[in-house]
């Protein structure tokens, strides 16, 4: 198991539901693009839909990141685990590539 997968988080029901709903919509968008491709849709139309998927993934990341900062990061700092700030900075560097 990779290092990133050793930590876990118990999410409250509302947070979990909101994130899963976003992912379900994104999954539907990806299936829609696949169907467009299989049905010979025009390239520009597909590209526009892929742009919408990218925007949806970015919105998912923003929501997850905000939840992470408000819960995991704040809790770790309160408990003296300041290395979490370095982890957050590293994560942001990866997301902003």
LOPA-200844 format. One record per residue (C-alpha): residue number from 1; y, z, x. Coordinates in pm, 1 decimal. Example, Ala and Ser with C-alpha at 12.3 -4.5 7.8 and 13.67 -1.06 7.14 Angstrom:
2
(rec 1 (-450.0 780.0 1230.0)),
(rec 2 (-106.0 714.0 1367.0)),
END
This chain:
97
(rec 1 (0.0 0.0 0.0)),
(rec 2 (344.7 -87.3 135.8)),
(rec 3 (607.8 176.8 208.6)),
(rec 4 (816.9 76.5 -93.2)),
(rec 5 (534.5 155.1 -331.9)),
(rec 6 (469.6 516.7 -226.3)),
(rec 7 (759.0 661.9 -425.9)),
(rec 8 (753.4 669.7 -803.8)),
(rec 9 (1003.9 739.7 -1079.1)),
(rec 10 (950.7 877.0 -1425.3)),
(rec 11 (1188.2 678.8 -1645.4)),
(rec 12 (1303.7 805.7 -1980.4)),
(rec 13 (1189.1 604.8 -2281.3)),
(rec 14 (1527.7 437.6 -2340.5)),
(rec 15 (1563.1 319.7 -1980.9)),
(rec 16 (1207.3 189.2 -1973.6)),
(rec 17 (1247.3 8.6 -2305.9)),
(rec 18 (1574.7 -156.8 -2199.5)),
(rec 19 (1431.8 -278.0 -1867.9)),
(rec 20 (1108.3 -405.4 -2022.0)),
(rec 21 (1304.5 -585.7 -2295.1)),
(rec 22 (1514.4 -760.6 -2028.9)),
(rec 23 (1202.1 -865.3 -1840.2)),
(rec 24 (1038.1 -991.8 -2158.9)),
(rec 25 (1341.8 -1210.4 -2230.0)),
(rec 26 (1337.3 -1341.1 -1872.9)),
(rec 27 (965.8 -1413.5 -1900.4)),
(rec 28 (1034.6 -1611.1 -2216.4)),
(rec 29 (1310.7 -1805.1 -2042.1)),
(rec 30 (1076.0 -1894.2 -1755.3)),
(rec 31 (811.7 -2013.6 -2001.0)),
(rec 32 (1081.0 -2220.9 -2170.5)),
(rec 33 (1173.4 -2387.8 -1841.2)),
(rec 34 (807.3 -2461.5 -1773.1)),
(rec 35 (780.6 -2624.6 -2115.7)),
(rec 36 (1096.6 -2824.5 -2049.4)),
(rec 37 (947.9 -2949.0 -1723.3)),
(rec 38 (616.4 -3037.8 -1886.8)),
(rec 39 (803.8 -3220.3 -2164.1)),
(rec 40 (1008.9 -3429.8 -1921.7)),
(rec 41 (1342.1 -3260.9 -1996.5)),
(rec 42 (1648.3 -3385.9 -1815.1)),
(rec 43 (1700.9 -3227.7 -1470.7)),
(rec 44 (2047.9 -3095.2 -1550.9)),
(rec 45 (1922.4 -2922.8 -1865.0)),
(rec 46 (1649.9 -2750.8 -1662.7)),
(rec 47 (1896.7 -2650.6 -1391.2)),
(rec 48 (2124.8 -2493.1 -1650.8)),
(rec 49 (1834.4 -2288.9 -1786.7)),
(rec 50 (1733.3 -2180.6 -1435.6)),
(rec 51 (2092.5 -2066.4 -1383.8)),
(rec 52 (2061.2 -1858.0 -1699.1)),
(rec 53 (1740.4 -1705.0 -1563.1)),
(rec 54 (1915.7 -1618.8 -1237.0)),
(rec 55 (2198.3 -1455.0 -1432.7)),
(rec 56 (1945.6 -1257.1 -1637.0)),
(rec 57 (1767.0 -1139.5 -1321.6)),
(rec 58 (2100.5 -1034.8 -1172.5)),
(rec 59 (2179.3 -837.4 -1488.3)),
(rec 60 (1837.3 -670.5 -1464.9)),
(rec 61 (1903.6 -579.2 -1100.2)),
(rec 62 (2247.5 -438.0 -1184.8)),
(rec 63 (2104.4 -220.1 -1460.0)),
(rec 64 (1814.9 -98.9 -1244.9)),
(rec 65 (2045.3 -33.6 -949.4)),
(rec 66 (2291.7 164.0 -1161.5)),
(rec 67 (2005.9 372.3 -1303.6)),
(rec 68 (1873.3 427.9 -951.0)),
(rec 69 (2209.0 546.0 -819.4)),
(rec 70 (2272.0 776.3 -1116.0)),
(rec 71 (1928.4 936.9 -1095.7)),
(rec 72 (1728.6 897.6 -774.6)),
(rec 73 (2018.5 877.1 -529.8)),
(rec 74 (2220.7 1156.6 -688.7)),
(rec 75 (1914.7 1384.5 -712.6)),
(rec 76 (1816.1 1318.9 -350.9)),
(rec 77 (2166.7 1388.9 -221.6)),
(rec 78 (2184.7 1710.3 -426.0)),
(rec 79 (1853.4 1811.9 -266.0)),
(rec 80 (1975.3 1738.1 88.0)),
(rec 81 (1787.0 1410.3 134.0)),
(rec 82 (2077.6 1207.7 267.7)),
(rec 83 (1843.0 941.4 410.2)),
(rec 84 (1845.4 802.2 57.5)),
(rec 85 (2196.0 671.4 125.7)),
(rec 86 (2058.5 468.5 418.5)),
(rec 87 (1778.8 341.3 193.8)),
(rec 88 (2037.8 238.0 -67.0)),
(rec 89 (2247.3 56.9 194.9)),
(rec 90 (1937.8 -127.0 323.5)),
(rec 91 (1844.6 -223.0 -31.2)),
(rec 92 (2193.8 -354.7 -101.7)),
(rec 93 (2182.6 -561.5 218.9)),
(rec 94 (1858.5 -722.4 98.2)),
(rec 95 (1994.9 -787.7 -250.3)),
(rec 96 (2315.5 -943.1 -123.5)),
(rec 97 (2151.9 -1205.7 100.3)),
END
